[in-house]
Amino acid sequence: MKRSTYELIAPCHFGMEAVLKREILELGYEISSVDNGKVAFIADAEGICRANLFLRTTERVLLKVAEFKAVTFDELFEGIKSIHWDQYIPEDGRFWVAKASSVSSKLFSPSDIQRIVKKAMVECLKQTYHTSWFAEDGADYPLRISIRKDIVTVGLDTTGVSLHKRGYRKQTAPAPLTETLAAAILLLSPWKRDRILVDPFCGSGTIPIEAAMIAKNIAPGMNRDFISENWPNLIPKKEWYEVGQEAMDLIEEDAPVAVQGYDLDAEVLKMARANAALAGVDKYIHFQQRDIVNFSSPKPYGFVISNPPYGERLSSKQEMELLYRTIGNIIKENETWSFFLLSGYEDAQ
């Protein structure tokens, strides 16, 4: 029997919980808890579809199956076995623990946790379906087990491939920024689509592409599939169709957008243009081969949102210091502009 509502867990980058919480509230769902690196909320089957399709800053959407305390493998086994797994997994379903993690807990071996959980699930489903063997040739039902301070959280992964895989980034420059983090930086800033946005270190184009998608209200999950699309026992196919249609209807073709991306590397810019085309936003972004030292704009106000190169994209400490001195000068020369930079350079000021 399907439940009318579920508790869903949305993991995110540490420090981005407030942005993700705001996204979930804007979708119309009730927040049940906010913790380090994750936000939980209440939603129905349609909400699983909408969360996967519309949330820009989460890595995946987990359906919370159970939560219980376990300090021994026997307790873990019995806790997992007591769950009504037939409410989630059909007899032909393929199920496994895709990831197990443990923090500050007595049970700490991921491989042992995965093995015990699988064994307990099999024992439970044997009794339910009155069989001694499962072909597991149906839809995939991966699980994620998190144990924190001896509390076991069991989540069914409704997403599959991480949500930062939007489907548009087929080519990447060295040290690329993930799509979810790029979106979070944009949503953290006060940038609005009627203001010009420049990324002078655009690389393969992630920040400009995410900005254009936000400006046009293009759902980040429109160009990809989700593993739970194959779960008719939990989510009727019509829910996916209707949410997909909602996403199409919400696109604002006439919305203003002024997004620019610069990079010194012509080959990298080719990647950026190709990725923007796959995302359907290439006509809204102006990419140009340009050095940061030549930064200028006729606009009195605007935003620079960027992830300046470091590590793989710079060859020496001296080069890093020169780059950041240049950035500092650009900021001083453009006092009416707003600058938001994600940096791994410890001496950046």
N, C-alpha and C positions, 0 to 999 in steps of 0.2 A: 504493500500500500504506500503510495507516494504521500509525502507530507506537503502541506500547503506552503510552509515557510522553512527556511534553513538559516543556520548561522554560517556566513561565509568569511573566510580569512584572506585578506589581501596583503601580501608581503611587499615591502618597499625598501629603498635605500635608507639607511639610518639618517635621521635628521629631516626626512621628507614626509614624516607621518602627518603633519598638519596640512600639507598640500593634498595628500591622498584623502584625508578625512573630508576636506572641502569638496573634492571631486565626488565622493560618495554621497555626501549630503545634497549636492546639486542634482544628482541622479534621483533623489527622492527617497533614499533608504536610511533606516535608523542605525546609528552607530551603537554597537554593543560594548566595544572596548578598544582602547588605543594602547599599544605597547611598543617597546623598542623594535623598530623594523617591521611593524605590521599593524593593520587596522582591521577589526572585525565588525561585521554589520549583518542585519537581518534582511533577507530577501526571499522571493519565491523563485520558481523555475525560470520565469521571464527575467528575473534579476540576475541569474547566473549568465544568461545570454548578454544582457545589457552591460554588466560589469566587464565581461571579456571584450566586448566590442568597443565600449566607450572610455574606460579608464585609461588614462595616459601614463600614470606614474607607478602602477603596480607591476610586479614581475609575473604574477599569475593569480588565479582565483581558486581558492581551496574550499571545498564543501566540508565543513567541520562535522565529522561523524561521531566522535566521542572524545571525552577527556576524563582521565582518571589517574590516580597515583600508583606508581609501581617502583619498588626498590629492589625487587628480585625478578629473575626471568620467569619464574612461576607466576608471579603477580601480573607481569606483562602478558603472558600467555592467556591466563584466565580472563584478564580484562578485555583482550582482543576477541577471545572466543565468545564472550557474553554479548557482543554487539550483534544486532539483527542484520547480518550482512546481506540477506536476501532482499532487503529493502533498497539496496544499492547495486548489487551485482547479480546479473542473471546467470542461469546455469551454464551458459556457454561463454561467459565473460572471461577475458584474460586479465588477471590481476597480479600485481607485484608491488613491492615497496621500491619506488624509484629513488627515494632518498631518505636516510635516517640521520638525525643529528641529535647530539646530547650536550647539554651545558650544565655544569654544576650538579650532576646527578650520579647516582650509584651505578646505573646502567650506562655504559659509555662506549661500547663497541658497536659501531654502525652495522658491521656485517652480521653480528650476532642478533642485533635488534631486527634487522631485515629478515633473517632466517626464522626467528621465533614468531614474528608477526605473520608471515606467510603460512607457517605451519598451523597456527591457531585459526586463521581464516579458513584453511582447508578443512580442518576438523569441524568447524561450525557449519560450513556449507554442506559437508557430507551428511550431517544430521538433517539439515533442512531439505536438501534435494534428494535424500535417500539414494546416494550413489557413493561408490568408493573411488571414482576416478573422474577427473574433469578434462575435457578435450581442450578447453581454453582457446577455442577457435573463433570466438565472437569479437565484440568490440573491446577496446583497451580501457582498463580502469586502474591507472597508476595511483599509488598512495604515497603520501609523505608523512613521516613520523617525526615529531619533534618532542624531545624530552628536556624539560627545563626545571631544575630544582625538583626532580623526581615526579613531575607532573607530565603525563603522556598526552599529547594532542595528536589525534588521528585525523588527517585531512585527505579527502579524495580530490585529486588534481583535475579540475574541469578544463584546464587550459591546454596542457601538452607542452609544445615548444614554448619557451618563455615569451611573454608578451612584449619584450623589447624587440623581438623579431617581428617587425611590422609587415615585412614582405617586400619592402622597397629597397633595402640596402643590400644589393647584390655585390657591390664592390666597396672596399674600405681602404682608407689610408692607414698608416701606422698609428697605433695607440688611439683607436676610435672611441668616441664617447657613446655610451649606450643611448638608445632612443628614449627610454624611460627617464634617465637622468637628465637628458637634454630638455625634455618636456617639463620636468620638475623645476629646473632652473628658470625656465621661461615663466612658469606659473607662480614661482616665488617672487619674481620681479614685478614691478608695477607697470610693465609694458602692456599697452593696448594696441589693437590692430590698426588704429588710425595714426599711429606714430611709426616713423621709420625705424627699422631695426637692422643693424649691421653686425655681421660676424666676420672680423678681419682675418681670422684663422679657421676658415670653415671646413678644411679637410674634405672629407667625403660628403659634407653637406648636411649633417644631422640636425644641427641647431636651426639653420634656415628652413629646412624641410618641415621640422616639427612646428616652427613658428607659422609657416604658411598653412599647415593643416589646422592649427588652432584658429588662425584668422578666418579661415573658410569654414570652420566647424566641421571638418572632415574627421569622422571617427577613426582612431588609430588602428582598429582591428578590421577595417573594411577589406583589406587586400590579403587576408590570410584565413586559415581554417583553425578550428578548435577541436580538441579531442572529444569533448562532450557533445558535439554535433551528432555523434554516433551512439547517443544514450537515449533512445526513445522510451526506455523504462523510467527515466527520470525527467527528461525534457522533451515534450512533443515537438516534432519537426516544425509545426506551424509557428512555434515560439521563435525559432531561429529566423524563419522567413519574415515574420512581422517585425522583429528587431532590426533585421537587415534593411527592411523597407523604411523603418523609422530613421535609420542612419542616412539613407539616401535622401529622405525628405528634409533632413536638418541641414544639409550642405547649403551654404550661403554663397552662391556663385558671384553675386554682385557686391559682396563685402569688400571694404577697402583693405588693401595689403601693400606694404612697401618693405620688402625684405631683400637684403643684399648679402652676398657671401663673397669674400675675397680669399685668395690664397696665392702664394708665390709659385706653387707647383702646377704647371699646365696639365700634367697627367692626372693629378688629384682632382682638379676642376672638372675634367672629363668624367670622372667617377661621380662627382657631385651632381653634374647635369643629368647623367644617366639615372641616378637614384631619384632625383626630383621628378623625372619623367615617369618612372615607375610608380611614384606616389601620387601622380596626377597633379602636381603643383609646379611643374617646370615653368609655366608661363607667368607665374606670380613671383619668381625669384630672379634677381639679376646677379649672375655670377661673373666675376672679373678677376683676371690675373693682376694682382696688385700687392705692393709691399705696404706694411703697416706704417712705414715712415711717410708714405704719401697719403695718409688718411686725411680726408677733408670732406665737407658736405656743405651744400648751400642752405641746408635746413638749420634753423637756429636751435631746434630741439630734436633729440632722438635718443636711441638706445644702442649701446654696444653690449652685446651679450655673447660671450665667447669662452672657449677653452684653449688658452694659449699653449703652444707646443712646449713639451718638456720631455725628458727621458729619451724615448726612441726617436723623437723628431728633432732633437738638438744634439750636437756632437760634443759640446764642451761646456764647462761651467762659465767660461768667459762669454761664450755666445749667449748663454742664459742671462747673465748679468746685463749684457748690452741690450738684449730684447726687452727686459723689464725696465731699464732706464728709458728706452724709447716709449714704452707704453705709458710710463709715468709722465713723460713730456706731452704725449698726446692728450692725456687726461687734463693736464694743466691748461693746454691750449684750447680745450673744448669744455669750458666750465658749465655751460648750459646743457650739456649732454649727460646722460646717466650711463655709468659703466658697471657691468656685472660680469666678473671674471671668475671662472673656476680654475684654480691653480694648484699644482703639486709642488710649486717652488717655495721652499720654506722661508726664504729671505724676501719674498714679495711683500711690499708694504702698501 
